[in-house]
Amino acid sequence: MDPHQQWCHNPNCRAYGRVGEGHIVIHSQKERRYRCKRCGRTFTATKDTALYRMRKPKWLVVAVVTLLAYGCPVQAIVAAFSLDERTVARWQREAGLQGKRVHEHLIEAGRVHLLQVQADEIRVKAVGGIFWLACALEVRSRLWLGGVVSESRDRGLIRCVLMRVRECGSVSKVLLVTDGLASYAKQALHVFRKPLHTGKRGRPKLVLSEGVMVARVKKRYERRRVVEVIREVVWGTEGAVHSRLQQTQRSLTALINTAYVERLNATFRARLAPLVRRSRAGVHKQGTLEAGMWLVGTCYNFVWVHRSLEEGSTPAMAAGLTDRRWTMEELLAFPVVPAELPTWRGRKPGWLLEAERAA
């Protein structure tokens, strides 16, 4: 137990969300509980994680979530461990929410070095309809930058996934490679703009950085076979685009392609049953698909080793976000600090003033 990595979980306490200031102490080693010295309340070590208030043994929860992340059917898990189907669904939902919190805390913190990003969408079979799952990938580190699920394949879906890419790091020198869908290029030129501050009054003008490049691949089919591939540069120069391709793909003969994000799509299809092309396990709710997406995507970044990277390396390690490979238990129990802290009125206490001076 490490109290320096914990914070007070009481939103009515001044120490809520503040880490490493010495106000959290160990309350019980046996029960794994902490205590806040400011408000006096105690809380468990699994508070606000996927393992919070799990009535089953920890090893069972970790084993079930691991099987779900590898695409094991829920019916098989229910039969093997004698669990209720609703319990397995709740564990999958909590694991997906935990993966989303970890992703937003570590990857969407703006520390990813974006050089080449590939984006694509998957058609998902649903009961009584379809869903679209759009994902983005950073090519050099193979890092999954997030995904969005929508009922329609429109510009709103493309805009949301590009906004997640923008939150991951600076897009001033990014190369975006997509398929022939025109919405990617149009929305990228809007989302990747930045305000130009001139010191004048009023809203600053949004301008696109000179280093932003957009390229796409168009495929022409005849009788379900590709007969022609058209590669074109939408924004930027061809020399700069090919130089970036050689730098990120580490090949002198690199061409404009979406092979890396398509390989990621194959991983998602192998890990999520509703994404299989010919399957009877159609998704019923959008929330279930989103939970599975966040669980598989976070495991892909932090838990699973990628063969194209260095030996024993994960995409998060290649991107410099962590120095080791995580286990499934570490992922489910990782404490995520609240992104927004409440505002307080009135005079600040002395200990808070001292902490601000030390910071």
N, C-alpha and C positions, 0 to 999 in steps of 0.2 A: 504493500500500500504506500502510495506516494502522495501526501497531502499537498505538495507544491504544484501538482498538476490538476488540482481540483479547485472549484469555486463554489460559492454559496448558490444554491438553487432556489432560494426564496426571493421571488420578484419584488417583495416589499422591503428587502434588506439593501443597505447601501453597498454591500460587498457582492451583490449579485453580478455574476459574470466576470469578476476580477480574479485573475490567476496570479499566483506567485507573490502574494503580499503578506503571507504569514498569518492570515486570519482563519485558515482551515487547519484543524488538528484531528488526530485519530481519536474516535470515540470508542470503538470496539473492534479489536482485531478479529475476534471470533465471528462476529456478525458482519464484518467489513463495512463499518459505518464511520462517517466523518461528522465533525461538528464545527459549526461556524461560531467564532468567538464574538462576532458582532451582534447577531440576533439570537444565538443560543440554540438554534434548531439543528437537528441531526438529519442526515440523509445517507442512503446506501451508495456504495461505490458504482453501482450500475444505473444510477439515476440518469434519465434522458439518454439511454442507450437502448439497443435492441434486446438486451438481456434483462431489462427492468421488469420486475414482477412476473418472471417466468416461473410457473409452479412445477416445472419439470427439471430434472438434473441438467446442468450446464452442458455436459458432454452430449446429451440427447439433442438439445437445441442446436448445437454446433454441427452435429452429424446431419440432422435434417436439413439445415440451411445449406450445407455443403452439397448434399444430394440435389437440392433444388437448383443450386447454381450450376450444376453439371447436367441439368435437363432431365432428371429423374421424374417420372410421372407421380402426381400426388397420390393416385390410387395405390401405387406400389409402396410408397412410404407409409400410407395408412395400414396396409396389410402387413408390412414388415415390423412396424413398431407398435401396432394396436393403438393408434391415435385417432382422434376425431378429425374429419376432413376440415372442419372449421378451425381447429387448432393449427393445423398445418398452414392453412390460408392466412391465419393471423400472424404466424411466424414469418411467412414470406412477406407479408405487408410491412411488418416491423423491420425486417432486414432491408427491404427496399428503401424505407424512410431513412434508416441509418446510413445506407450507401449514398443517398442523396445529400444528407447532411455532411458526410465526409467529403464528398465531391465538391460541394459548394465552399467548404472550409479550406481545403487544401489546393484544389485544382483551379477553382474560379477565384482565387485570391490574386490573380494577376502576375504570377511568377513564372509562367510557362513561356519559353522562348519560341515564338511562332515564326517559322520560316516557310514551310509548305503545309497547307491544310487541305485535306480532301473531304468532301461532303457528299452524301448520297442518302436515299430514302428507300425503305422497304415496305412493300404492300403486305399487310397482315390480315389473314382471314379471321373474321369475327362471326358470331352467331347473329344472323340477321343483318349483316353489313360488313364493312371493312374499316380498318384503321391504317394510318400511315405513320411509320416510325422513321424519323430523320436523324442521322448521326453525323458527327464530324470527328476527324482523326488528324493528329499531328504526325507527319510522316517520319521525321528523323528519329523521334523517340517512340513511335507507335502508340502514343498516348491518346486514349479516348477522351474527347473534350466535352462529351455530354450528348444528350438526345432529347427529342421532343416527340410526343405522340399526339396525333390529331385525327379527326374523322375525315378531313378533306386534305387533298394535296394542293394547297394554295400558297399564296405569298405570305400569309400569316404563319404557316408552318415553317417556311424557309427563313423568315425574319427572326423567329424565335430561336432557331438553332444557331443562326449567325450571331445573335446577341449573346448566346452562351459562349461562343468562340471569342467574342470581344472581351468577355469578362475573364477569360483565362490568361490573357497577356496582351502585350502591345501588338496592334495590327498595322503599325505604320510601315512595316516592310514585309508583309505577309503575301504569299502566293496562294490564291484559292483556286483549286482545281475541282471541277464538278462535271456532271454529265450534260446532256444537251438541254436540260430544263432552263428556260430563259429567266426564271424568277431568281435564280442564284446570283447571276451577274447584276441584275437590276437592284436587288435588295442589298447586295454587298456594297455597291457604290453609295447606298444611303446609310447603312448601319456602320460602316467603317470610317465615316466622316468624323472629324474632331472639331471642336470650337476654336476659332482663330481669335485670340484675345488681342485687341488693338488699343485698349485703354479708353475707348469711347463708350458713351452711355448706350444702353440697350442690349438686346440679346446678341451675342457674338455670332458671326457667320460660320456656318459649318463647311469645312473644306476637306477634301480627300488628300491624304499624304501622297507624295510623289512615288514612294516605294511600294505602294499597293499594286498588286498584279492579279489579274483574273484570267484564267484559261479554262477551256472546256473541251470535252470529247463528245462528238456526235457519232452514233452508230446507225447505219441503215440496214434494215433487215429485209430479207426475202425468204418466205417460207420458213420463218423462225430461225433463220441463220444469218449471221453477220456477213454482209457482202462488201461493206465499205466502212472505213473509220476516218472521220474528219476531225483533225486537231486544229484548233484555232485559238489565238490570243485575243481576248476581249479588251483587256486593259493592260497597258505596258508594252514593252518592246520584246520581240522574239529573242534577242540576245540575252536580255536580263532573265527572261523566263527559263531558257535552257540552261543558263548558268546556275540558277537556283535549283533546277531539277538535278543537275549533276552534283551539286553540293549536298542536297538532302537525301537523294537516292543512292549516292556513292557509286555512280556509274557514268562513264563517259558517253555512253550511247542511250542515256535516259530520254524518253519521249513523254509527251503529255499523256497521262493516263490516270485512271481511278482504281488501279489494281489493289492498292493498300486498303482503301475503305471498303472495297468489295470483299476482300479477304476478311475484314472485320465483320461484314454482314454475314458471311458464312459462319463465323464463330457464333454470332447471335442466333442464327437459324439452328445451329447444333445444340445450343444451350436452352432455348425457349421453344416449347412444343407448339404454341400458336404460330410461330414463324416458319414452320415446316411447310413446304409448298403443297404437299398432298397429305393433309392431316385431318383427323376427326376431332382433334382437341382445339376447336376454335375458341377464341377468347370471348368471355361474356361481358366483362366490364373493362373500361379503359384504365381504371385504377390498378387492376391486376396486372395488366400489360406494363404499366409504368413501374410498378414495384419489381417485376421481373427484369425490366430493362436496367434499373439502377443497381440491382443486385449483381447481375452479370457484368455490367460495365465497370463497377467498382472492383469486383474480383479480377477482372481483366487488367486493371491498372495496378493494383497493389498486391494481389495474391498469386496470380498465375505467372509463370516464367515464359517469356517470349523467346522462341528459338532464333529469330533473326537478330536478336541483341546479344550482348555479351553473356557468357555462361552464367546462369543463375540470376539473371537480371530481369526485372519487371519494367514495364513502361514508366511507372512512377520513379523508379531508380534511374532510368536513362534520362528522364527529364529533370533530375536533381531535386525532386520533392521529398524523397526519403532515402535513407542509406542502407536499407535492408528490406528483405522480402517479408511481408506481413503474413500472419496466420489468419484463419477465419475467425478464431476467437478474438484476436486483437482488433480485427475489423469491426466485429459486432460490439465490442466493449470500448471502442475509442471514444473518449469524451470530446465533444464538440462545443466550443465556447459559443455563447449566443452572439449572433452577428450584430444585433442592435441592443444597446443598453437603455434602460428607462431614464428619463430626465427627472431631476429632482429640483424642487424649489426650496429656498431657505439657505441657511448658513451650513457650510460643509463641516463635518466633524474634524477634529485634529488629526486623527490617524489617516484620513483621506487626503488632507493637505500635505502631510509628510510623504505619503506614497506618490503623490503627483510631483513633489519636489525631487524625490529620488529618481523618478522616471525621466 
